[in-house]
Amino acid sequence: MHGLEDELKKFGLNSYQAKAVVFLLENPDSTAEEVSKYSGIPMAKVYQVLDSLVKMGLASYSLGRPKRYSALPADQIVSRLVGRIEDRLASLKDSARTLLEQLSEASVEGRLQPVKIVDSEEGAWAEYGKMVRRTKEYIYNTSDSLGWDSGYSHGNLMLPAYYDLIQKRKVRIRCLYPDNYNLLHTVTLVPKGIRRKLFKIYSYPGHEARKIKKDITLFFSVSDDERVFLVLRDGNEIVGGLFINDPLTARTFREVYDKLWEKGVPVTSRMVEAAIRYAGKLLK
């Protein structure tokens, strides 16, 4: 049923949510333990996944112990998924209008900045991969755990671009992590087919990483004082990306990044080496 799961993910569900919906359609009145056992969703994650489906109106549960979960009828699931996308697009369009007005006012000549909005998580990482490939001198990144987890779980769209980038040998790559970020956890999210590329990127001499105790609530990347990538969120969900191709805006974000970088503490070589060793084991 991977084809059905892939189709559901196109409508904004993550991998675990898609697995749960497919299982519940075929096996109504299932307990969380059954969903976990037969769908491959870790037990530590299954209640969170099922609760999210209930909150989205895609599943329901019966009272009693243990709770038993069922998916809504297929036509209602499709209708609600489409409705969520339409609501998201309407919200993004409103936000885009406001942002474009602000960029226009901030411009030296009052002109509209070149901006591209991508309205899906997968599409945003694909566009980000293009931005990485265009980099000539440096690319600096910062995010909270949600952003990094999303990026690495879509590693097939991003990591090959970084792998191509490090072949240039003179490019600087910086990553600023929140203090509670678990690098080893991130490694497990990378698709198996490209983990060897992750190993090479971690080993690249031009790659630097620091941790910062201050909460990072904005995921952005800046490249070559020319381009900026901002993640668009809907609560705890990444729903797209905003790409700004303007030197003035990029320099402003780079100056912000430099100040954050100064406050960061270098990630210890022990931590990076451990992640590299762990990545190496996953290659076997």
C-alpha positions as CSV (number, residue, x, y, z in Angstrom):
1,M,0.0,0.0,0.0
2,H,3.0,2.3,-0.4
3,G,1.4,3.9,-3.4
4,L,-1.6,5.0,-1.3
5,E,0.7,6.2,1.5
6,D,2.6,8.3,-1.1
7,E,-0.6,9.8,-2.4
8,L,-1.7,10.8,1.2
9,K,1.7,12.4,1.8
10,K,1.1,14.6,-1.2
11,F,-1.9,16.1,0.7
12,G,0.3,17.1,3.7
13,L,0.4,14.0,5.9
14,N,3.7,12.8,7.2
15,S,4.8,9.2,6.7
16,Y,3.5,7.9,10.0
17,Q,0.1,9.6,9.6
18,A,-0.2,8.1,6.1
19,K,0.6,4.7,7.4
20,A,-2.0,5.0,10.2
21,V,-4.7,6.2,7.9
22,V,-4.2,3.3,5.5
23,F,-4.1,0.8,8.3
24,L,-7.3,2.2,10.0
25,L,-9.2,2.2,6.7
26,E,-8.5,-1.5,6.4
27,N,-8.7,-2.3,10.1
28,P,-11.3,-0.2,11.9
29,D,-11.7,-0.3,15.7
30,S,-8.0,-0.9,16.3
31,T,-6.1,-0.2,19.4
32,A,-2.9,2.0,19.4
33,E,-0.9,-1.2,20.1
34,E,-2.3,-2.9,17.0
35,V,-1.7,0.2,14.9
36,S,1.9,0.2,16.0
37,K,2.5,-3.5,15.6
38,Y,1.1,-3.9,12.2
39,S,1.8,-0.6,10.5
40,G,5.4,-0.1,11.7
41,I,4.8,3.1,13.6
42,P,7.0,3.1,16.8
43,M,5.0,2.7,20.0
44,A,6.6,5.8,21.3
45,K,5.0,7.8,18.4
46,V,1.7,6.0,17.8
47,Y,-0.4,7.9,20.3
48,Q,0.9,11.3,19.0
49,V,0.1,10.2,15.4
50,L,-3.4,9.0,16.2
51,D,-4.2,12.1,18.2
52,S,-3.1,14.2,15.3
53,L,-5.4,12.4,12.9
54,V,-8.3,12.8,15.3
55,K,-7.5,16.5,15.6
56,M,-7.4,16.8,11.8
57,G,-10.8,15.2,11.6
58,L,-9.5,12.1,9.7
59,A,-10.1,9.6,12.5
60,S,-12.2,9.0,15.5
61,Y,-12.0,6.8,18.6
62,S,-14.4,5.0,20.9
63,L,-14.6,5.6,24.6
64,G,-13.4,2.9,26.9
65,R,-10.2,1.2,27.6
66,P,-8.2,0.7,25.5
67,K,-9.3,3.3,23.0
68,R,-10.2,1.9,19.6
69,Y,-9.5,4.0,16.6
70,S,-11.2,4.1,13.2
71,A,-10.6,6.2,10.0
72,L,-13.4,8.3,8.6
73,P,-14.9,7.2,5.3
74,A,-12.6,7.7,2.4
75,D,-14.7,10.5,0.8
76,Q,-14.6,12.5,4.0
77,I,-10.9,12.0,4.4
78,V,-10.2,13.4,0.9
79,S,-12.6,16.3,1.4
80,R,-11.0,17.3,4.7
81,L,-7.4,17.0,3.3
82,V,-8.4,19.2,0.3
83,G,-10.0,21.7,2.6
84,R,-6.9,21.9,4.7
85,I,-4.8,22.6,1.7
86,E,-7.2,25.3,0.5
87,D,-7.2,26.9,3.9
88,R,-3.4,26.8,4.0
89,L,-3.1,28.4,0.5
90,A,-5.5,31.2,1.5
91,S,-3.4,31.9,4.6
92,L,-0.2,31.8,2.7
93,K,-1.5,34.2,0.0
94,D,-2.6,36.7,2.7
95,S,0.8,36.4,4.4
96,A,2.6,36.8,1.0
97,R,0.7,40.0,0.3
98,T,1.7,41.5,3.6
99,L,5.3,40.4,3.2
100,L,5.6,41.8,-0.3
101,E,4.3,45.1,0.9
102,Q,6.9,45.2,3.7
103,L,9.7,44.3,1.3
104,S,8.6,46.9,-1.1
105,E,8.7,49.6,1.6
106,A,12.1,48.4,2.8
107,S,13.7,48.5,-0.6
108,V,15.9,51.5,-1.3
109,E,14.0,52.4,-4.4
110,G,10.7,51.2,-3.1
111,R,10.5,48.4,-5.7
112,L,9.1,44.9,-5.2
113,Q,11.8,42.3,-4.2
114,P,12.0,39.1,-6.3
115,V,10.2,36.6,-4.1
116,K,9.2,33.0,-4.7
117,I,6.7,31.2,-2.5
118,V,6.5,27.4,-2.5
119,D,3.4,26.0,-0.8
120,S,4.4,22.5,0.2
121,E,7.0,21.0,2.5
122,E,8.5,18.7,-0.1
123,G,8.5,21.5,-2.7
124,A,10.3,23.9,-0.3
125,W,13.2,21.4,0.2
126,A,13.4,20.8,-3.5
127,E,13.8,24.5,-4.1
128,Y,16.2,24.7,-1.2
129,G,18.4,22.1,-2.9
130,K,18.5,24.3,-6.0
131,M,19.6,27.2,-3.8
132,V,22.4,25.1,-2.3
133,R,23.7,24.1,-5.8
134,R,23.9,27.8,-6.8
135,T,26.1,28.6,-3.8
136,K,29.6,29.7,-4.6
137,E,31.2,30.9,-1.4
138,Y,29.1,30.2,1.7
139,I,25.7,28.9,3.0
140,Y,24.7,29.5,6.6
141,N,21.7,27.7,8.2
142,T,19.9,28.0,11.5
143,S,16.7,26.3,12.8
144,D,15.0,24.6,15.7
145,S,14.7,20.8,15.9
146,L,11.5,20.7,13.9
147,G,13.2,22.4,10.9
148,W,16.2,20.2,10.9
149,D,14.1,17.0,11.3
150,S,12.0,18.0,8.4
151,G,15.0,18.8,6.2
152,Y,16.8,15.6,6.9
153,S,13.7,13.4,6.5
154,H,13.6,15.0,3.0
155,G,17.3,14.4,2.6
156,N,16.9,13.0,-0.9
157,L,16.0,16.6,-2.0
158,M,18.7,18.4,0.0
159,L,21.8,16.2,0.8
160,P,22.8,15.4,-2.8
161,A,22.9,19.2,-3.4
162,Y,25.3,19.6,-0.4
163,Y,27.3,16.6,-1.6
164,D,27.8,18.3,-5.0
165,L,28.6,21.6,-3.2
166,I,31.5,20.2,-1.1
167,Q,33.2,19.1,-4.3
168,K,34.0,22.8,-4.9
169,R,36.2,22.6,-1.7
170,K,36.2,26.3,-1.1
171,V,32.6,26.7,0.1
172,R,31.9,27.4,3.8
173,I,28.9,25.6,5.4
174,R,27.7,26.6,8.8
175,C,24.9,25.1,10.9
176,L,23.6,26.6,14.1
177,Y,21.7,24.2,16.3
178,P,19.5,24.8,19.3
179,D,21.1,23.6,22.6
180,N,18.6,20.6,22.9
181,Y,19.2,19.4,19.4
182,N,20.0,15.7,19.0
183,L,22.3,15.2,16.0
184,L,22.3,11.4,16.4
185,H,18.5,11.4,16.1
186,T,18.7,13.4,12.9
187,V,21.0,10.8,11.3
188,T,18.2,8.2,11.6
189,L,15.8,10.4,9.6
190,V,18.0,10.4,6.5
191,P,16.8,8.1,3.7
192,K,19.1,5.0,3.6
193,G,20.1,5.4,0.0
194,I,21.9,8.7,0.6
195,R,23.4,8.2,4.1
196,R,26.9,7.8,2.5
197,K,26.6,11.4,1.2
198,L,25.7,12.5,4.8
199,F,28.9,10.8,6.0
200,K,30.9,12.8,3.4
201,I,29.2,16.1,4.3
202,Y,29.9,15.7,8.1
203,S,33.6,15.0,7.2
204,Y,34.0,18.0,5.0
205,P,36.6,20.4,6.4
206,G,34.6,23.5,5.5
207,H,31.6,22.4,7.6
208,E,31.2,24.1,11.0
209,A,28.6,23.6,13.6
210,R,27.7,25.5,16.8
211,K,25.0,25.2,19.4
212,I,23.2,28.2,21.0
213,K,21.3,28.2,24.2
214,K,18.9,30.9,23.0
215,D,15.6,29.5,21.5
216,I,15.7,29.5,17.8
217,T,12.2,30.1,16.4
218,L,13.1,31.0,12.8
219,F,14.5,28.7,10.3
220,F,16.4,30.6,7.6
221,S,19.4,30.0,5.3
222,V,21.4,32.7,3.7
223,S,23.8,32.1,0.7
224,D,26.5,34.3,-0.8
225,D,24.9,37.6,0.4
226,E,22.4,37.0,-2.5
227,R,19.7,34.6,-1.5
228,V,17.6,33.8,1.6
229,F,15.3,30.8,2.4
230,L,12.7,31.1,5.1
231,V,10.6,28.2,6.2
232,L,6.8,28.8,6.3
233,R,5.0,27.1,9.2
234,D,1.5,26.4,10.3
235,G,1.9,25.7,14.0
236,N,4.2,22.8,14.3
237,E,3.9,21.9,10.6
238,I,6.2,23.1,7.8
239,V,3.9,24.0,4.9
240,G,6.3,25.6,2.5
241,G,9.1,28.0,1.9
242,L,9.8,31.7,1.0
243,F,12.8,32.4,-1.2
244,I,14.1,35.9,-1.5
245,N,16.7,36.7,-4.2
246,D,18.0,40.1,-3.2
247,P,21.5,41.1,-2.0
248,L,20.2,43.8,0.5
249,T,17.9,41.4,2.2
250,A,20.5,38.6,2.2
251,R,23.2,40.8,3.8
252,T,20.7,41.8,6.5
253,F,20.0,38.1,7.3
254,R,23.8,37.3,7.2
255,E,24.5,40.1,9.7
256,V,21.8,38.6,12.0
257,Y,23.3,35.2,11.5
258,D,26.8,36.5,12.4
259,K,25.6,37.8,15.7
260,L,23.9,34.5,16.6
261,W,27.0,32.6,15.5
262,E,29.2,34.6,17.9
263,K,26.9,33.5,20.8
264,G,27.1,29.9,19.8
265,V,29.4,27.3,21.3
266,P,31.3,25.1,18.9
267,V,29.9,21.6,18.7
268,T,32.5,19.3,20.2
269,S,34.5,17.1,17.8
270,R,33.4,14.1,20.0
271,M,29.8,14.8,19.1
272,V,30.4,15.2,15.4
273,E,32.7,12.1,15.3
274,A,30.0,10.1,17.1
275,A,27.4,11.1,14.5
276,I,29.9,10.2,11.7
277,R,30.6,6.8,13.3
278,Y,26.8,6.3,13.7
279,A,26.2,7.3,10.1
280,G,28.9,4.9,9.1
281,K,27.3,2.0,10.9
282,L,24.0,2.7,9.1
283,L,25.8,2.3,5.8
284,K,26.5,-1.4,6.5
